[in-house]
Structures are given as structure tokens and as C-alpha cells.
């Protein structure tokens, strides 16, 4: 990607953020569609965490067996450790946010369109900011990751208020 942070973030948003978050959201939409009972936002947050964790592990193993395997530098080891430890966790956080917001969108009559956009858009932006800043300005990438975790915790702590506002 480009060394320009803004063009890098835009590229990552279009090439990874939106695409990967939609893929993970499809699993969550299938769960919502197949459920015979109403699933709470907290339950969908859990399913989102699991969807993202699975995706992140799969992606990490794929990189380890392919692209990172061909690197013959110590950097390959560092990339593999990151891909198999912190990145599955971040994918889980992003998908947890998505699942949480999808639950509100699924059961909301008034705000469903906006909530669907937020369910994909917020994690996709966090994903793109992570990818777009981590290699260029690593401390900024860590700040973005911290913000993602805090956002997940804030959403979770405001469940009742969000439920009242969206019903």
C-alpha cells in the first residue's frame, strides 16, 4: 500500500475492510435468519466474536502457509506471530461490533437501514484504519486497535439504551 496514510486507509477500506466484514457478517445473517427465537444483541455479539475469531485464525494460517512462508527473514516469524495471536482477536472485536449492531438492525423497524450500514461500516473503517496505519505509523495502529476494543465495550454497556432507541 501507499506510504500516504490517507490513501492507504482508503485502499484498505475498499480492498479488505468492506469485503472481509461483509464475509463475516454473512455468517451472522444466516444465524439470525435460521434462529427460531429472537436473539439478543449480546448473543449476536458472542456469535460475532466467534465468526471473527474463526476468520482471523483461518486468515493467519493461510498467510503462514503461503505468503509469510516464502519470506526468508526474521520478519516472517514476527508476521506469523502477529497473524496467529493479535489479528484473530482484532477480527473478533470487529465482528463482535458487527453482530451486535446486526441484532438491532434485524429487529428494528425504524432504523434498520442505518444500523445495517453501521454494522458493516464501523468495523470496516476500524479494520481499514488498523491496516492503513499499522505499518506506516505503528503507535497510531495500536491506538486504533484500542479504540475498537473500547467501542465494543461501550456498545455492550449501552445495550438497554440502544434497544430503547432502535425499537
HELIX and SHEET records of a PDB file:
HELIX    1   1 UNK A    5  UNK A   12  1                                   8    
HELIX    2   2 UNK A   13  UNK A   17  3                                   5    
HELIX    3   3 UNK A   18  UNK A   34  1                                  17    
HELIX    4   4 UNK A   41  UNK A   65  1                                  25    
HELIX    5   5 UNK A   68  UNK A   70  5                                   3    
HELIX    6   6 UNK A   74  UNK A   84  1                                  11    
HELIX    7   7 UNK A   86  UNK A  107  1                                  22    
HELIX    8   8 UNK A  112  UNK A  134  1                                  23    
HELIX    9   9 UNK A  138  UNK A  157  1                                  20    
HELIX   10  10 UNK A  159  UNK A  166  1                                   8    
END                                                                             
